Amino acid sequence: MVTRVYFLALTLFVLLGQDALGILKWPTFDEFRKRHTSSDQWLLDRHGTLIHEFRADHQVRRLSWIPLDEISDPMKRLVVTIEDKRFFSHKGVDWWSLGSVAIDFLERSKLRGASTITMQLVTIMDRDLKGVPHRDIARKWHQMQDALGLEHIWTKNEIFEAYLNSVFFRGELQGIHAASRGLFGKDPHGLDEGEALLLTALLAAPNDPWDVVAKRACRLSKVAEVSMSCVALSDLAEKSCGHSYGITPSEHSAPHVANILRSKSKEVNGTPPMLSTLDGGIQKFALELIRDQLRALEGRNVHDASLLVLDNMSGEVLAYVGNSGANASAVYVDGVRAKRQAGSTLKPFLYGLAIEKKIITAATLFNDSSLNVPILGGVYEPRNYDKVFHGIVTVRTALASSLNVPAVKVLRLIGVEDFIATLERLGFYIPYDSYYYGPSLALGAIEVSLWELVAAYRTLANGGQKSEIVLSEASQLSKKKQKVFSSATTFIISDILSDRESRALTFGLENYLSTRYWTSVKTGTSKDMVDNWCVGFSEDYTVGVWVGNFSGEPMWQVSGITGAGPIWLAMMNKLHVSSHSEAPKAPSQITYRDISFEHANNERREVFIRGTEPPDPVITSSSLTGLSSGIGSKIRYPVDGMTVTFDPDIPKDLQKIEIKADESDDHLTWQLDQENISSDQPYLDLVRLKRGFHSLRLLSPDGVEIDRVRFLVQRMPNK
């Protein structure tokens, strides 16, 4: 009875003729192909080259559309042979196959399918048919009607191509591209006969166990005349289908940039490839640089590094490496955006602010000596990286050689609040107020990101003009610029940071900061060698490098010179293979003066903002006495600004405070509240002093003030 109904349906279908064909509802081949959306998204560099591929849609695994001529011949031959051997001769319905179905049913009472490739394709295309039972006669009716209709508007090659790109092969793998990459790790044009046979065997039941698939492939090999043995097919089936599969991205060079740009997109998948400002060649070179340097530092407890390269003029990001990739301690951490302690990398902005305010010049002298600064809960004593004090030094030497004590003294001159305000204008996020940071802010006791730091150094490279960094299309970002420093100030700071001789006090003449072309660069190492940095710029590029551990563990004897420096130098050399870098031209506000220093046999031509140059070419330490309390400090104790509190239970004759200077000189005179005290008196009895502020001065033999501190005396109330 069922067979009669089945053949009656077929007869009615034939009699209905062309009017029954669903021609009008089908899209053209080009329209259907355009609807094909990959589950993956692509990131392209500035030249349109693929640099990163990642999954965007987790509902299905579907890659890009593959043209028929890019699919291997064995794959095309075996699919036709096994699935629809008369595909190129029928018009969408294989009547011989339908007859065979009827005979099978009459002889064995078994109803099997006779779907052609075209009928399978229309089922995939027509979502309304998916809910109909697989062997239902009504479904066959619709399949045949739709298949005949599709064949009227599409060519055979178009149907075959669409089928191979739409059919499910295994699990979530839809289309020949995903199946080939997911199961065999290759593109469809490289499929050999055995791999093609296994994929074809999967079409009948994509989710069968691998051993069942292997047996089916073995049976089909005889039908398709494939010479591969059943043992070899079984091994191949176990290898490809016997475990979880994965599609390795063809390019994986910029995962963090891909995530950033994708998060800004409103659509999840199906979008055109994302366009970035990255340069694929520079990006890949930067990634290899980081990996090579981390291998070179093996054994020093260094596991992570990041790098950022900017074009100075446009602000476009040319390279953005968040970490070293698979070998990073935390592959998902973006080291370019992660916050780490700045170390000495903020010093150029500190000195720049003081120069901008005309408080100091590049020739100003500082006494790099022991310094105690009162802070909440104690006294802050800055030390240099080399644990050596260098005596009288110029601002040029102090900044270029990254001395710490002079930097703290400069901060005391300009104030923590003003420095924080400048850092914020540069783009740094400062979460706390000045009381939280105190004098340690001069030495980078604040967390910054490589993104913020490189952007700020680019501001120096651009004459004090700050503008946005561009990671995608420049047209999407604001062109607004903000003036942070004058061009004269940035010229002086850049000149100091490019001075190899002034840098030599700490780093020597030859190191990883020395280039064959003009560059301006600064390193930084945070406390206990947790982080080290190297950030600098040439005429056209700004490059920043961070090296350390995402976990916050200290490195072992790795500084900014030995850790981040080699990466910075190699990246700069790469950028200047075919270009040179010239020093910036002096702006009109700049003037030069030949000067010499009385305390040392040292002469040089120094650079000044016009109006701040000294009237005399000879600079002496005594010429700085006007700023002695901030610069030429000699008094070690008491500390300027401290509070002395005495317990009334202590006997009055023991309530004394030690007066101590850096240098012992019998000819120096102590002066307390305008009263001279003999220099050979090491202790001062404070019992008779009134509560309140007191002034202590240290005078030279000729009566010139060397240093001055003010402190508060108070007593605890009686218990």
C-alpha positions, 0 to 999 in steps of 0.5 A, spaced: 500 500 500 505 504 501 509 503 495 503 504 491 502 511 494 509 513 493 509 511 486 502 515 485 505 521 488 511 521 483 506 520 478 502 526 480 509 530 481 511 528 473 504 530 471 504 537 475 510 539 470 513 546 470 508 549 474 509 545 480 517 547 480 519 552 486 523 556 481 522 563 484 523 562 491 531 560 490 536 565 490 541 566 484 548 562 486 552 568 487 546 571 492 547 564 496 554 564 496 554 571 499 550 569 504 555 564 506 558 567 513 564 564 516 564 562 523 571 565 523 573 572 523 579 575 520 584 581 521 588 584 516 594 589 516 594 595 513 596 592 506 590 587 506 594 581 508 591 576 513 595 577 520 590 573 525 584 568 524 579 567 530 573 564 531 567 569 532 561 564 532 561 558 537 554 555 534 557 552 528 564 551 525 564 554 518 570 557 514 571 561 508 567 559 501 572 554 497 571 555 489 570 548 486 577 548 482 580 549 489 578 542 491 582 536 490 580 532 484 579 525 488 574 529 493 570 531 487 570 524 484 569 520 490 563 524 492 560 524 485 561 516 485 558 515 492 553 520 493 550 521 486 553 517 480 549 520 475 549 527 478 552 530 471 546 527 467 540 527 471 536 534 472 535 534 479 532 527 480 535 520 479 529 516 476 533 510 476 535 511 483 528 512 485 526 505 481 531 502 485 528 504 491 521 501 490 524 495 488 528 494 494 521 496 498 518 490 494 523 485 495 525 487 502 520 491 505 526 497 506 525 504 504 531 507 503 533 514 501 535 516 493 536 523 494 541 526 489 546 531 491 541 537 488 536 534 493 540 534 499 542 541 497 535 544 497 534 540 504 540 544 507 537 551 503 530 550 505 529 551 513 522 549 513 524 542 511 528 540 516 523 539 521 520 533 517 522 526 518 528 523 514 524 518 510 517 521 510 514 521 503 512 528 503 519 530 504 521 526 498 516 530 494 518 537 496 525 535 495 524 533 488 520 539 486 525 543 489 531 540 486 528 540 479 526 548 480 534 549 482 536 545 476 533 550 472 537 556 474 543 553 477 549 550 473 551 543 475 558 546 477 554 551 481 550 546 485 556 541 486 560 547 489 554 549 494 553 542 496 561 541 498 561 548 502 554 547 505 554 539 507 556 537 514 561 532 515 562 531 522 559 534 528 559 542 527 564 542 521 560 544 516 563 545 509 569 542 505 574 547 508 572 546 515 572 539 515 579 539 511 582 543 516 579 540 522 580 533 521 586 533 517 589 540 518 590 542 510 586 546 505 581 542 501 586 542 495 591 538 498 586 532 500 589 525 497 584 519 495 584 516 502 582 523 506 577 524 501 574 517 501 574 518 509 570 525 508 565 522 503 564 516 508 562 521 513 556 524 509 552 518 510 552 519 518 557 524 520 557 523 528 558 515 527 564 512 532 571 512 528 571 505 527 564 505 524 566 510 519 572 506 518 568 500 516 564 504 511 570 507 508 573 500 507 566 498 503 566 504 499 573 503 497 571 497 493 565 501 490 570 507 488 576 503 486 580 506 491 587 502 492 588 504 500 587 498 504 582 497 510 588 497 515 590 504 513 583 507 512 582 504 519 588 508 522 587 514 518 579 514 521 582 513 528 587 519 527 582 524 524 575 522 528 578 518 534 579 524 538 577 531 539 578 536 533 581 543 532 582 548 527 589 551 527 588 558 525 592 559 519 595 566 522 595 568 529 600 574 530 595 579 533 590 576 538 589 582 542 588 587 537 583 582 534 579 582 541 580 589 541 577 591 534 572 585 535 569 588 541 568 594 538 564 591 532 556 590 533 556 584 529 558 577 532 560 574 525 559 575 518 562 581 518 567 583 513 575 582 515 577 587 520 582 592 518 587 594 522 593 599 522 598 594 523 604 592 519 604 584 518 611 584 517 613 588 523 608 585 527 611 578 526 618 580 527 616 584 533 613 577 536 619 573 534 624 578 537 620 577 544 620 570 543 628 570 542 629 575 547 625 570 552 629 564 550 636 568 551 634 570 558 632 563 560 634 561 567 633 568 570 626 567 571 623 571 566 617 569 562 613 575 559 614 581 555 610 586 550 612 591 545 608 597 542 610 600 535 607 607 533 608 611 527 609 618 530 606 623 525 599 619 524 599 615 531 598 609 527 600 602 531 604 598 527 606 593 532 602 590 538 604 584 541 601 583 548 605 577 550 609 571 547 604 567 545 603 560 547 609 560 551 607 566 555 605 565 562 598 567 561 596 567 554 590 571 555 593 577 558 595 583 554 601 586 556 600 592 552 594 594 557 596 591 563 598 596 569 605 595 571 610 599 576 613 605 571 620 605 574 624 611 572 620 611 565 616 617 568 623 622 569 623 625 562 616 628 564 618 630 571 624 634 568 620 636 562 615 640 567 621 643 571 624 646 565 617 648 562 616 652 569 623 655 568 625 652 575 631 648 572 635 648 566 639 642 563 645 645 566 642 646 573 647 642 578 644 637 583 648 634 589 647 627 588 648 625 595 644 621 601 637 624 602 632 623 607 625 625 605 619 625 611 613 621 609 607 618 613 610 613 617 617 614 616 623 617 612 624 616 605 631 615 603 632 614 595 638 610 592 641 610 585 640 603 581 648 602 582 648 604 589 653 609 588 652 617 590 655 621 584 656 628 588 655 634 584 651 633 577 648 637 572 640 636 570 643 633 563 647 627 567 642 626 572 636 625 567 640 621 562 644 617 567 637 616 571 639 618 578 634 617 583 636 623 588 636 629 583 629 626 581 626 626 588 629 633 589 626 636 582 619 633 585 620 637 591 621 643 587 615 642 582 610 639 587 607 632 587 600 635 585 603 639 579 606 632 576 600 628 577 596 633 573 601 633 567 601 626 567 594 626 567 594 631 561 599 626 558 594 620 558 596 616 564 590 614 569 592 616 576 587 613 581 589 616 587 591 623 590 598 626 591 598 624 598 598 617 596 604 617 592 609 622 595 616 623 593 616 616 590 612 618 585 619 621 582 621 614 581 615 611 578 611 608 584 605 608 580 602 603 575 602 605 568 601 601 561 605 600 556 600 603 551 600 609 556 607 610 556 609 609 549 603 614 547 606 619 552 613 618 549 610 619 542 608 626 545 615 628 546 617 626 539 611 630 536 614 637 540 609 636 546 603 635 542 598 629 544 593 626 540 590 619 539 593 613 538 590 609 532 589 602 531 583 601 526 581 606 521 584 613 522 578 616 519 574 613 525 578 617 530 578 624 533 584 628 530 584 633 536 591 635 539 592 637 546 599 641 547 602 638 554 609 641 553 612 647 549 616 644 543 622 648 546 622 643 552 621 637 549 627 639 544 631 639 551 628 633 554 629 629 547 636 632 546 638 629 553 635 622 552 639 622 546 646 624 549 650 618 549 656 621 553 651 623 559 648 617 559 655 613 560 655 615 568 650 609 569 650 605 563 657 606 559 658 608 552 656 602 549 650 599 550 643 597 547 641 604 547 646 606 542 644 607 535 647 609 528 642 614 527 638 619 532 634 616 537 632 618 544 631 613 549 629 611 557 629 605 561 626 603 567 626 598 572 621 597 578 623 595 585 626 588 586 627 588 578 619 586 578 618 590 571 623 593 566 622 598 560 625 601 554 621 606 551 624 611 546 623 614 539 626 616 532 624 621 527 619 617 525 617 611 530 616 610 537 617 604 540 616 601 547 618 594 550 616 591 557 619 585 560 617 581 566 612 576 569 605 577 569 605 574 576 609 579 579 615 575 580 622 578 580 627 577 575 634 575 577 639 580 575 635 583 569 635 591 568 632 595 562 638 595 559 639 587 559 632 585 559 628 590 554 633 594 551 635 588 546 628 588 544 628 595 543 634 596 539 633 590 534 626 593 533 629 600 531 634 597 527 628 593 523 624 600 522 630 603 519 633 598 515 632 603 509 631 609 512 635 614 517 633 618 523 635 625 523 635 629 530 629 634 530 631 642 528 631 647 534 625 651 535 626 658 535 625 659 543 632 655 543 638 658 544 645 655 546 651 657 551 658 654 552 659 653 559 664 650 564 663 647 571 668 650 576 667 643 580 670 639 574 674 639 568 668 639 564 666 644 558 660 643 553 655 647 549 649 646 553 641 648 550 637 652 554 630 655 553 631 663 551 631 667 557 634 661 562 641 661 560 646 663 565 649 670 564 656 667 566 659 661 562 662 658 569 657 654 573 659 653 580 655 650 586 654 656 590 650 659 584 645 654 586 644 656 593 637 660 592 634 653 591 639 649 596 633 647 600 631 643 594 637 641 591 644 642 594 641 638 601 647 637 606 643 636 612 641 629 613 637 629 620 633 632 622 629 632 615 625 638 612 618 638 614 618 632 619 615 633 626 619 631 633 614 629 638 617 627 645 614 623 650 613 627 657 615 621 661 622 621 658 627 625 662 628 632 660 635 632 659 634 626 655 630 629 650 635 631 645 635 630 637 641 628 633 644 633 628 647 630 622 650 633 615 652 629 609 659 631 610 663 632 616 667 639 616 669 643 622 668 650 619 661 649 617 656 653 622 650 650 624 644 656 625 638 654 629 632 660 629 638 665 627 642 663 633 649 660 631 651 653 634 658 651 634 659 646 629 663 641 633 657 640 638 653 633 635 647 634 639 642 639 640 638 640 647 631 641 644 628 642 651 628 649 652 625 650 645 617 652 644 612 648 641 612 650 633 616 650 627 623 651 627 629 653 622 635 649 622 641 652 617 648 649 615 652 655 613 659 655 609 665 658 612 663 665 608 656 665 611 653 662 605 647 658 606 648 651 604 642 647 606 636 649 610 630 645 614 624 646 618 621 642 623 616 642 628 617 640 635 611 638 639 610 634 646 605 628 647 600 630 652 601 628 660 598 621 661 
